[in-house]
Amino acid sequence: MRTLLILSALFLLNTIAYAHGISDADKHAMLDGGNLKYIWLGATHMLTGYDHLLFLFGVVFFLKTVKDIVKFVSVFTLGHSITLILATFMGVNANYYLIDAVIAISVIYKAFDNNKGFQNYLHLKSPNMLWMVFLFGLIHGFGLSTRLQQLPLGEDTLEMLMRIISFNIGVEFGQVLALIPILFILMIWRQKESFMQHSKVVNHAIMFAGFMLLLMQLHGYMHTTNEEEFGFNRDEHYHIHMDMKAEETKQSVHGTL
């Protein structure tokens, strides 16, 4: 079971690792994009936001009542809405790889807390989770803002604000759409004995996925800030990785013959 979950996490990272971003096609489509297009983009961006969804999955994993689910999701929504809107409107920016690395840490943190890591390993009381979800919500919102700022938001202040708010509405809509199947699966699973038997393993898998995301984002950060030290640009770096992967496949095929 543990091996299956780890392999699933690796497959997930390998297939969608580069899907979470603003593509050139999206940027071009937004040149004359109205508010509805920004709502659509926000929704699709959240639905492909594997780091945000992994964190939310960890947040709701042990929540049983509708009241608790609404409370924690609302706090997270408030947090990421604040920084998404304000940071974008005020033009506050940062390297998105670095911000996404902190988001990956939030995934690791929540799974670690779910497994009572503070009590079992650090012999400390867990920090107030409602406040931590709000804090991480602020960081997740800043990550969303760094992506949104890649788009043409317009020169007019009101037009710019409406596009930002529209994108945020889309993000919330996408979040709800993603949470519905997550909560449904958890509701069914909690009724089975296997839930408590495997809950620790699942959260270990979430931690592992968060760690892999962290490495990936730090890897990207190093190449955006120290390209000269590496001796090649990002396009060349991509092709080198593809060549390495092809060579590994070739060696694997020869090894089986």
Rosetta blueprint (number, residue, H / E / L):
1 M L
2 R H
3 T H
4 L H
5 L H
6 I H
7 L H
8 S H
9 A H
10 L H
11 F H
12 L H
13 L H
14 N H
15 T H
16 I H
17 A L
18 Y L
19 A L
20 H L
21 G L
22 I L
23 S L
24 D H
25 A H
26 D H
27 K H
28 H H
29 A H
30 M H
31 L H
32 D H
33 G L
34 G L
35 N H
36 L H
37 K H
38 Y H
39 I H
40 W H
41 L H
42 G H
43 A H
44 T H
45 H H
46 M H
47 L H
48 T L
49 G L
50 Y H
51 D H
52 H H
53 L H
54 L H
55 F H
56 L H
57 F H
58 G H
59 V H
60 V H
61 F L
62 F L
63 L L
64 K L
65 T L
66 V H
67 K H
68 D H
69 I H
70 V H
71 K H
72 F H
73 V H
74 S H
75 V H
76 F H
77 T H
78 L H
79 G H
80 H H
81 S H
82 I H
83 T H
84 L H
85 I H
86 L H
87 A H
88 T H
89 F H
90 M H
91 G L
92 V L
93 N L
94 A L
95 N L
96 Y H
97 Y H
98 L H
99 I H
100 D H
101 A H
102 V H
103 I H
104 A H
105 I H
106 S H
107 V H
108 I H
109 Y H
110 K H
111 A H
112 F H
113 D H
114 N H
115 N L
116 K L
117 G H
118 F H
119 Q H
120 N H
121 Y L
122 L L
123 H L
124 L L
125 K L
126 S L
127 P L
128 N L
129 M H
130 L H
131 W H
132 M H
133 V H
134 F H
135 L H
136 F H
137 G H
138 L H
139 I H
140 H H
141 G H
142 F H
143 G H
144 L H
145 S H
146 T H
147 R H
148 L H
149 Q L
150 Q L
151 L L
152 P L
153 L L
154 G L
155 E L
156 D L
157 T H
158 L H
159 E H
160 M H
161 L H
162 M H
163 R H
164 I H
165 I H
166 S H
167 F H
168 N H
169 I H
170 G H
171 V H
172 E H
173 F H
174 G H
175 Q H
176 V H
177 L H
178 A H
179 L H
180 I H
181 P H
182 I H
183 L H
184 F H
185 I H
186 L H
187 M H
188 I H
189 W H
190 R H
191 Q L
192 K L
193 E L
194 S H
195 F H
196 M H
197 Q H
198 H H
199 S H
200 K H
201 V H
202 V H
203 N H
204 H H
205 A H
206 I H
207 M H
208 F H
209 A H
210 G H
211 F H
212 M H
213 L H
214 L H
215 L H
216 M H
217 Q H
218 L H
219 H H
220 G H
221 Y H
222 M H
223 H H
224 T H
225 T H
226 N L
227 E H
228 E H
229 E H
230 F H
231 G L
232 F L
233 N L
234 R H
235 D H
236 E H
237 H H
238 Y H
239 H H
240 I H
241 H H
242 M H
243 D H
244 M H
245 K H
246 A H
247 E H
248 E H
249 T H
250 K H
251 Q H
252 S H
253 V H
254 H H
255 G H
256 T H
257 L L
